[in-house]
Amino acid sequence: MDLTNIVEFLKERHLTISTMESCTGGLLASLITDVPGASSIIKFSAVTYSNEYKIKMGVDKEVIDTYTVYSMETAKEMALKIS
């Protein structure tokens, strides 16, 4: 499924998406917003390149310290906090 199909899928179901990215530097949000009509499904995006801003956005510092910023645990925290 390409991004155009994903955007249409979300639009049809009146669903939205938000992203919190770090190492990708906002690439995911950029790719989504390249799709016509994506403004109706992408409501918020944050590039939290520093740990300071991940923590300000609600990511648990202990998760970052324990598992590193590159871990699945930190990625899950970022996804939960942005939602």
VEXGU-213414 format. One record per residue (C-alpha): x, y, z. Coordinates in pm, whole numbers, plus 32768, in hexadecimal, padded with zeros to 4 digits. Layout:
XYZ ...
END
This chain:
800080008000 809A814E7F9B 806982968056 7F57830E7F6C 7E8C81D97FC2 7ED282068134 7E5F8371812A 7D20830B8074 7CE781EC8166 7CFF82DA828F 7C2683E681E7 7B1282EA819A 7B0882858308 7B2583E98390 7C6A838D843F 7D9A8466847A 7F0B842E84B3 801484E78577 818984A78575 82AB84DE8662 83F284A085B0 855D84BA860C 866784158534 858C84328400 858A85AD8426 841B85C483C5 843584ED828D 82F9842682D8 822885608308 82C285F681D0 826C84C480FE 810784C28180 80D28636813E 814B86057FD8 800885447F98 7EEA86227F1E 7DDB863E8028 7EC085D18144 7E70870C8209 7D26866D8269 7DD285498315 7F1C85CA83A1 7ECF86A984C8 801986D08581 81838675854C 82B686B18621 8424867D85DB 84BE86468731 8628861D86D6 86A686628836 865785928967 85F986D68A17 84D18706892D 846B8599892E 844D85BC8AA7 839187088A85 829C865389A1 8262854F8AB1 835784388A5F 83CD839C8BA4 853A83F88BE6 856B82A78C8F 850981F38B4E 860982BC8A87 871782878B91 86D181138BB5 869C80AC8A4A 874381C88983 86A282BA8895 86C481BE8777 85F380AF8820 849D802487D2 843880818936 848681F188F7 83D781E587A5 82A08156884C 82A982698954 82C2836F8841 819B82D88787 80C582CB88C1 8117842D892D 80D284CB87D8 7F81841E87CA 
END
